[in-house]
Structure formats: structure tokens, C-alpha cells
Amino acid sequence: MSKNFENVDVSVEFGGVKLQSPFILSSGPLTYAAEGMIKAHKNGVGAVVTKTIRINRAINPVTHIGTMNADSLVNCEKWADSDPEVWFNREIPMAKKAGCVVIASVGHTLEEAEAIVAPAEAAGADFIELVSYTEIDMLPMLEATIARVKIPIICKLSSNYPAWKDPVECARKCIEIGKANNHKVMIAAIDSVGPVLAIDVYTQGPKVSSENGYAWLSGGAIRPISMKINYEIMKMDRNIISYGIGGVTKAEDALEYLMVGTTGVGICSIAIIKGIEYISKLIVDLKKKMSELGYSNIAELRGSAIDNLSKETSNEPTVGEQEKDVESDAKLQFTFKEEICIKCNKCVKICSYDARTLKFPEMRVDRDLCRNCGACSSVCPTRALTSVAVKKFTRTDDLQNYVAYFS
């Protein structure tokens, strides 16, 4: 790793505003008021999103957030539990005075967009973020907001079917409306996933106190869902300004979003679980990882993964394609670096086929047992064991590589 990681520039330009980092603190408990937003800003977030402001403040059920494993949450929290006037008169102005870049979250209906967006802009918000429960509400809300504000607008998309049938197509429509009205429109994807159910085994009841115990899932568990949607949006138009939300728990997760083309990265659940100070660590880790990979700024890596993904990645396979059995002409070629192996044995434990052995310093793979799944190299914490798919990998090649890498 380069010793000069401190010189890595993680600032980004987001809709014409420079952010000190790509991390955007998503709407949630941590942005309950100006104090929370300011604390996040001091820990390095590039922007903060207010709790969703609605005409009527929320009254949340007692017990409305619960943990799921080490990096995810379930919640039945509603929206901002203070009145709109409090946000306009105190929270937004106070956060702005402290140096925060403020994104005012507004939901969830056309009536509310018409009533709230202009006062939010007047209070000093840098952006308006529109949130709706159903896909059909988003476009009317966007058009009403364009007619009332001059600041950039962010449309926050969901993947929850059937209320949201096609977030990628909705993103396209939002961008087109913005272009038609000469107004900067941006995208945030995705909202929490649900409804879901989590049971507390000690009380034999739900983890949160909503009707039926149903909740919304956020955190690490939803990252692959969000990643696919964000990739499809950015593949459609690489010039879209967006931030990806869902499951960022470490620096590598943030890099995934940036590499599929997002401009910023939403973060919330892990900062609730580990504390807002964890974001300061994430920023240092991001600089270190970027330096290790040879990047000096965010612009160099943004969208770098798009061309490496197959054209079929975003398409659902047909039944015929799912059933088709094709003999692969590729196999994995493994590389082992003894000097950085820490003897954790994870590569051996994860192999379902008992194909791999490590009797340090010797690493071996039985090619007659190996199914080329790649699990062994994926769990190596130091990348001592890596793999790459090689076309037309013959038995002779197997032997040569076996000798070269493992003997």
C-alpha cells in the first residue's frame, strides 16, 4: 500500500456542489435534527439527508428499530417526528450555518411536495429529495417540484414490488422530465426493502412493534439488490448524477457503487450500528484502498466496472436459458503468494468439494474435484490466493500451472 494515501482525494462534485467525501448520510434516525446532521458533517460525510418531512409529523410505535445480524437493520420507523416548520425555522438553517450540505427529504404525496419543497429551499436546502410510497406518485411530485424550486432535485427510487414495478424505467423518465424542463434531476437508489418479518426468539414476538410485526430491511443484506439497480441505471446513461444506497459497511462496498458509476454513496445502517464516528474510519479506509488500487481521486475509478460486466447482466434469463446446460470452456487459474498467506485456512474450509488443501507453505488444488466455483479465492483476506477465468484451459495447462503455482 502506498504511504501517501493521505494525498488521495475523495471529494466529489455532486450536482454542482463539492462534497468533502462521497458518503451521503441517508434519511433516518441519525439526521433527526440539526445536531445529528452537524455531527455527521464533522465526521466527514459529504452531505446529509433530513428525515422525510411531511405535512404531519410522525408518531412512531414504541420499538421501531431492530438489528439483523451484524450489519443490517429492520425498522418500522415512519418519517420526521417534528413538524415541517421546525425543519424550516431551526434544523435546516442551523445545519447550513455549521457547514453541512443539506438534502431536504420530502414525501410522500403530490400534495406534500406542493406544500413543502419551496419552504425547504427557502430554509437553505441545497437539494430536494423526493420520496414516494408508489412509483406512480414520483413523476407528478417531480413535475410539481420543478415548478416550485430552482435547486437540484433527487428522485429516490424503491424496488418494492408491486408498488414499484420498474425503478430503472422510472429513473429514465425522471431524467427525461428534468431535461425537458431544463432542471437538474438526479437519482438515489434504493430505499429500504420490504415488507419483511423478523422474530425475537426470546419474546416469541416480532422485533418491531408495527401491525403484524412487518418491517423494512436495510444494511448489508440489501446491497446486491441495490447494486444491480444502480448498475442498470448507470449503464443506461453514464452522465446521470446519482448516489447508491444500501449495505455500505466498509470501504470496498463504497468502491463497488462508485465503480458501477454512482457519484456518491449513501450510508445509514452501519453508522447506526457502529456509531457515526465509524464514517471517519471508512473515509481513511477508502483512501487506503484507493491508493492500493492505484487511484488518486474518485473521478479515476467512477464507472470503471461498467465495461467489464456482460451485456446479459441486467437481463432476467428465460426459462429455456435457465434449463440450458452448456459445457464451459473456461476454468479458474489460481495464483498463490506464500509470503502473504496468514494460514487462516478459510480457503480449505469453504471448499464444498474437498478439492483444496493447505499444508503451509504448500497450497494444492485437486483439479479432478474442483468445480471452478471460485469460493476459495473469494474468502482469502489477504489475496494470497487469487483466481482468474482462463478460456480453453486444457489438462496440460492444468499441470503446468499446478507446478508453477503450487509446488
C-alpha positions in Angstrom: 0.0 0.0 0.0 1.3 3.5 -0.8 2.4 5.5 2.2 0.9 8.6 0.5 -2.8 7.5 0.9 -3.4 10.8 2.8 -3.0 12.6 -0.5 -5.8 10.6 -2.2 -8.7 13.0 -3.0 -12.1 11.6 -2.0 -14.0 14.8 -2.7 -16.7 14.7 -5.4 -18.8 17.2 -7.3 -22.4 16.3 -6.8 -24.9 18.2 -8.8 -22.7 21.3 -8.9 -21.9 21.2 -5.2 -18.5 20.0 -3.9 -18.7 17.3 -1.2 -15.8 16.5 1.1 -16.4 12.8 0.6 -18.7 10.6 -1.5 -20.6 9.5 1.6 -24.1 10.8 1.9 -25.9 10.2 5.2 -29.2 8.9 4.2 -32.5 9.9 5.7 -33.0 8.2 9.1 -32.5 8.4 12.8 -29.1 10.0 12.6 -30.5 13.1 10.8 -33.2 13.6 13.4 -32.3 17.3 13.8 -29.5 19.8 13.2 -27.4 18.3 16.0 -27.3 14.9 14.3 -26.5 16.4 10.8 -23.7 18.5 12.2 -22.1 15.6 14.0 -22.2 13.6 10.7 -20.6 16.5 8.8 -17.8 16.7 11.4 -17.1 13.0 10.9 -16.6 13.6 7.1 -19.9 12.9 5.3 -20.3 14.8 2.1 -24.0 15.6 2.6 -26.8 14.9 5.0 -30.4 14.0 4.1 -33.0 15.2 6.6 -35.6 12.8 7.9 -38.5 12.8 5.5 -40.6 16.0 6.0 -44.3 15.6 5.7 -47.3 17.8 6.4 -48.0 15.9 9.7 -45.2 14.7 12.0 -44.9 11.0 12.6 -45.7 9.2 15.8 -43.6 6.1 15.8 -44.5 2.8 17.6 -42.5 2.0 20.7 -39.8 -0.3 19.5 -39.4 0.5 15.8 -35.7 -0.4 15.0 -34.0 -3.8 15.5 -30.8 -5.4 14.4 -30.5 -8.2 11.9 -27.1 -9.9 12.1 -24.0 -7.7 12.4 -24.6 -5.3 9.5 -28.4 -4.9 8.8 -31.5 -3.5 10.4 -35.2 -3.9 10.4 -37.4 -0.9 11.1 -41.0 0.3 11.1 -40.0 3.9 11.6 -42.1 6.4 9.7 -40.9 9.9 8.8 -39.8 13.0 10.7 -41.3 13.2 14.1 -41.2 17.0 14.2 -43.4 19.5 12.3 -42.3 21.0 9.0 -41.9 24.4 10.5 -39.3 23.1 12.9 -37.2 22.0 9.9 -37.6 25.3 8.1 -37.0 27.5 11.1 -34.4 25.6 13.0 -32.9 22.3 11.7 -32.0 23.2 8.1 -30.7 26.8 8.8 -28.7 25.5 11.8 -27.1 22.7 9.8 -26.3 25.0 6.9 -24.7 27.5 9.3 -22.4 24.8 10.5 -21.3 23.9 7.0 -23.5 21.0 6.1 -24.6 20.3 2.6 -28.3 19.6 3.2 -30.6 17.4 1.2 -34.2 18.0 2.3 -36.2 14.8 2.0 -39.8 15.4 1.1 -42.6 12.8 1.0 -44.8 11.1 0.1 -47.5 12.6 -2.0 -48.2 15.3 -4.6 -50.0 17.4 -2.1 -47.0 17.3 0.3 -44.5 18.1 -2.5 -46.6 21.1 -3.4 -46.6 22.4 0.2 -43.1 21.6 1.4 -40.4 21.9 -1.3 -40.5 25.7 -1.7 -40.2 26.4 2.1 -37.4 23.8 2.3 -35.5 25.6 -0.4 -36.1 29.0 1.3 -34.7 27.5 4.5 -31.4 26.9 2.8 -31.5 23.3 1.5 -29.0 22.5 -1.3 -31.2 19.8 -2.8 -34.7 18.4 -2.6 -35.0 14.6 -2.4 -38.5 13.3 -3.3 -39.7 10.1 -1.6 -42.9 8.3 -2.5 -44.6 5.1 -1.5 -45.6 4.2 -5.0 -43.9 4.6 -8.4 -46.9 6.4 -9.9 -46.6 9.3 -7.4 -43.0 10.1 -8.2 -43.4 11.8 -11.6 -46.3 14.1 -10.6 -44.2 15.0 -7.5 -41.2 15.7 -9.6 -43.2 18.0 -12.0 -44.7 19.9 -9.1 -41.3 20.4 -7.5 -39.7 21.6 -10.8 -42.4 24.3 -10.9 -41.6 25.5 -7.4 -37.8 25.3 -6.8 -34.6 26.2 -8.6 -32.2 23.9 -6.7 -31.4 20.3 -8.0 -33.9 17.6 -7.3 -33.1 14.0 -6.4 -35.7 11.3 -7.0 -35.3 8.4 -4.5 -36.3 5.1 -6.0 -37.6 1.9 -4.5 -37.5 -1.7 -5.5 -40.6 -2.8 -3.5 -42.9 -4.7 -5.9 -45.7 -4.2 -6.8 -45.8 -0.5 -5.7 -42.6 -0.1 -7.7 -42.5 -2.2 -10.8 -39.5 -0.8 -12.7 -37.2 1.6 -10.8 -34.8 1.8 -13.8 -37.5 2.9 -16.2 -38.7 5.4 -13.6 -35.2 6.8 -13.4 -35.2 7.2 -17.1 -38.5 9.1 -17.0 -37.3 11.3 -14.2 -34.2 12.3 -16.1 -36.1 13.0 -19.2 -38.6 15.2 -17.3 -35.6 17.1 -16.0 -34.1 17.6 -19.4 -37.4 18.7 -20.9 -37.7 21.4 -18.2 -34.0 22.4 -18.2 -33.8 21.4 -14.5 -31.1 19.3 -12.9 -32.7 16.0 -11.8 -30.7 13.3 -10.1 -31.3 9.8 -8.7 -30.9 8.0 -5.4 -31.4 4.2 -5.3 -32.7 2.3 -3.4 -35.0 2.8 -0.5 -35.2 0.0 2.2 -36.6 -3.3 1.1 -39.8 -4.9 2.4 -42.0 -5.6 4.0 -40.1 -8.3 5.9 -40.5 -10.1 9.2 -38.0 -10.7 11.9 -38.8 -12.6 15.1 -37.3 -12.1 18.5 -36.7 -15.7 19.8 -36.7 -14.6 23.4 -40.1 -12.9 23.4 -41.6 -15.1 20.6 -42.8 -11.8 19.0 -41.7 -9.5 16.2 -38.6 -7.4 16.6 -40.5 -4.2 15.9 -44.0 -3.1 17.0 -45.8 -2.5 13.7 -49.0 -4.1 12.6 -48.2 -7.8 12.1 -44.6 -7.0 13.1 -43.8 -6.2 9.5 -40.8 -4.0 8.8 -38.3 -2.7 6.2 -34.9 -4.1 5.7 -31.7 -2.0 5.3 -28.0 -2.6 5.6 -25.6 -5.2 4.2 -28.4 -7.6 3.3 -29.8 -5.4 0.5 -26.5 -4.3 -1.2 -26.6 -6.8 -4.1 -30.2 -5.8 -4.9 -29.3 -2.1 -4.9 -26.0 -2.7 -6.8 -27.9 -4.4 -9.7 -30.4 -1.5 -10.0 -27.7 1.2 -9.8 -25.7 -0.6 -12.4 -28.6 -0.7 -14.8 -29.4 3.0 -14.3 -25.8 4.0 -14.9 -25.4 1.6 -17.9 -28.4 3.4 -19.4 -26.8 6.8 -19.1 -23.3 7.3 -17.6 -24.0 11.0 -17.3 -26.7 10.6 -14.6 -25.7 12.0 -11.3 -26.7 9.6 -8.6 -25.9 8.1 -5.2 -26.3 4.4 -4.4 -27.9 3.4 -1.2 -27.9 0.1 0.6 -25.5 -2.0 2.5 -22.3 0.0 2.6 -20.4 -1.4 5.6 -16.8 -1.0 4.5 -14.6 0.9 2.0 -14.9 -1.9 -0.6 -18.7 -1.6 -0.6 -18.4 2.1 -1.4 -16.0 1.3 -4.2 -18.5 -1.1 -5.7 -21.1 1.6 -6.0 -18.6 4.1 -7.4 -17.3 1.6 -9.9 -20.7 1.0 -11.3 -21.0 4.7 -11.9 -22.7 6.4 -9.0 -21.4 9.8 -8.0 -21.9 9.3 -4.3 -22.6 6.6 -1.8 -25.5 6.5 0.7 -24.8 5.3 4.2 -27.0 4.9 7.2 -27.5 1.4 8.9 -23.8 0.7 9.6 -23.4 4.2 11.1 -26.4 3.5 13.4 -24.9 0.1 14.4 -21.3 1.2 14.9 -21.8 4.9 15.6 -21.4 8.0 13.4 -17.7 8.1 14.2 -17.3 5.0 12.1 -17.7 7.1 9.0 -14.3 8.8 9.8 -12.7 5.3 9.7 -14.5 4.5 6.5 -13.0 7.6 4.8 -9.5 6.7 5.9 -10.1 3.1 4.7 -11.4 4.3 1.4 -8.2 6.4 0.8 -6.0 3.4 1.7 -7.9 1.1 -0.6 -7.9 3.6 -3.5 -4.1 4.1 -3.0 -3.6 0.3 -3.0 -5.6 0.0 -6.3 -3.6 2.9 -7.9 -6.3 5.6 -7.8 -5.6 9.2 -6.7 -9.2 10.5 -6.9 -12.8 9.4 -7.3 -13.1 10.5 -10.9 -10.5 8.0 -12.0 -12.5 5.0 -10.8 -16.1 6.1 -11.3 -17.8 3.8 -13.7 -14.7 1.6 -14.2 -16.7 -1.7 -13.8 -19.4 -1.0 -16.3 -17.5 -2.2 -19.4 -16.4 -5.3 -17.5 -19.9 -6.5 -17.0 -21.5 -8.6 -19.6 -24.4 -7.3 -21.7 -26.6 -10.0 -20.2 -26.0 -9.0 -16.6 -29.2 -6.9 -16.4 -31.5 -9.3 -18.2 -33.5 -11.9 -16.5 -32.9 -15.4 -18.0 -35.8 -17.0 -19.8 -36.9 -20.5 -18.7 -35.1 -22.0 -21.6 -31.9 -20.3 -20.7 -32.2 -21.4 -17.1 -32.6 -25.0 -18.1 -29.9 -25.0 -20.8 -26.8 -27.0 -19.9 -23.7 -25.7 -21.6 -20.3 -27.1 -21.1 -17.9 -24.3 -20.1 -14.7 -23.9 -22.0 -13.1 -21.9 -19.1 -11.5 -22.9 -15.8 -10.0 -21.0 -13.0 -6.3 -20.4 -12.9 -5.1 -19.9 -9.4 -2.2 -17.9 -8.1 -0.8 -18.4 -4.6 1.6 -16.0 -2.8 3.1 -17.8 0.2 4.6 -14.6 1.6 1.3 -13.0 2.4 -0.7 -16.1 3.4 -1.7 -15.9 7.1 -2.7 -19.6 7.3 -6.3 -18.9 8.2 -7.4 -22.0 6.3 -10.6 -20.3 5.1 -10.0 -21.4 1.5 -9.9 -25.0 2.7 -13.0 -24.8 4.9 -15.2 -23.2 2.3 -14.5 -25.8 -0.4 -17.6 -27.9 -0.7 -15.8 -30.5 -2.8 -12.7 -31.1 -0.6 -10.6 -30.1 -3.5 -8.2 -27.7 -1.7 -5.5 -28.4 0.9 -3.1 -26.1 2.6 -0.1 -27.7 4.4 1.9 -24.5 4.7 3.9 -23.5 2.7 2.3 -25.8 0.1 -1.1 -25.0 -1.4 -2.7 -27.5 -3.7 -6.0 -28.0 -5.6 -7.2 -31.3 -6.9 -8.4 -30.5 -10.4 -10.5 -33.7 -10.6 -12.5 -32.5 -7.7 -12.5 -28.7 -8.3 -15.7 -27.3 -9.9 -14.2 -23.9 -10.6 -16.7 -22.1 -8.2 -14.2 -19.5 -7.0 -15.3 -19.6 -3.4 -11.8 -20.4 -2.1 -10.2 -17.3 -3.6 -13.2 -15.1 -2.7 -12.7 -15.6 1.1 -8.9 -15.0 1.2 -8.5 -12.0 3.5 -5.0 -11.0 2.2 -5.5 -12.0 -1.5 -2.7 -14.6 -1.1 -4.9 -16.9 -3.2 -6.4 -15.3 -6.3 -8.1 -16.7 -9.4 -8.9 -15.7 -12.9 -11.0 -17.5 -15.5 -8.9 -18.7 -18.5 -10.6 -19.8 -21.7 -9.8 -23.3 -23.1 -7.9 -24.3 -20.1 -6.5 -27.8 -21.0 -5.3 -30.6 -18.8 -1.7 -29.8 -19.9 -2.3 -26.2 -18.8 -3.6 -27.5 -15.5 -0.4 -29.4 -14.9 1.9 -26.5 -15.9 0.1 -24.1 -13.7 -0.1 -26.6 -10.9 3.7 -26.9 -11.0 4.2 -23.1 -11.4 2.0 -22.1 -8.5 1.6 -24.9 -6.0 4.8 -27.0 -6.0 
